[in-house]
Amino acid sequence: MKSLITRLRHGNAVFGRLLLAVSCTLLAALTTGNAAAQGFAAIISPPRFELSAKPGDKVRQVVEVTNASAQSAKYHIKTADWTMDKGAGITFDESLRAGSCRPWVAIERHEIVVSGGGKYRFRFEMSPPADAPAGECRFAIMFEGDEQAVKATNGPAVPMAGRIAVIVYLAIGAAAPQLSVVSHEVAQLNGESLPLLQVKNSGNAHGRLDGFLSGTDANDKKLEFSVSTLPILPGETRAISLAVNRGERDPPVKIAYPITIRGNLEWGGKSEPFERRFAP
């Protein structure tokens, strides 16, 4: 199975991590850049590129691959297209999709060997043609280890391999996001009732919300909120949650609704005042 569907849990600043078993192959898509599965101990940096270029430019970048194991490791590299569903699940597709910009992409090689504890600076480049329209080129660079036979408990050995995806965004010309909050609600997320925004991107490049928000709930408790920075792709409307700021070891905060949340939402160098009343 060449496609990979991975649910990416999103925190306040970066994509989260999850291992997903697909058929008889274990694939790791960790956009924090780390993976360790049955001898696959690659560390990839950076985990994501957000770049810009003019039509006709040549853009070169480097991915640093670290082999954290004591033994040398072979990695297979290829590019893939990807899409994200409403639940923030990402599908990677190695077949060339219609309108894909991957023909603009060149990678240094399709296979590398990194010594135990060693590093490799892997180069790639993008060459949007001179007549490329304003828009966004999005693709992934996949780093995959060799398959290994792993014996399951009381079961047969199955082939497994680790994989890491590095996500690349390349804005061409004047491509830019245009975000707007179209509705709001209270929704159940991971067992919590959280404020949720429906955010539309009417631009031609992805965008991410950020900002400083606060409110006082019905129990007169003052709360501060962080905005989920999930990417909002061009032409889509995505649910963006507002999470209560708390310490890493603090229990979840139960919001007493109704609550009015206000402050400023930021995206693409812009800052706009925000105020909404949330009630279940």
Secondary structure, DSSP 8 states (H G I E B T S, - for coil): ---EEEE--B-SSSB---EEEETTEEEE--TTSB--BTTB-EEEE-SEEEEEE-TT--EEEEEEEEE-SSS-EEEEEEEEEEEE-TTSEEEEE-S--TT--GGGEEES-SEEEE-TT-EEEEEEEE---TT--SEEEEEEEEEEE--EEEE-TTS-EEEE--EEEEEEEEEETT----EEEEEEEEEEETTEEEEEEEEEE-SSS-B--EEEEEEE-TT--EEEEEE----B-TT-EEEEEEEE---TTS------S-EEEEEEEEETTEEEEEEEEE--
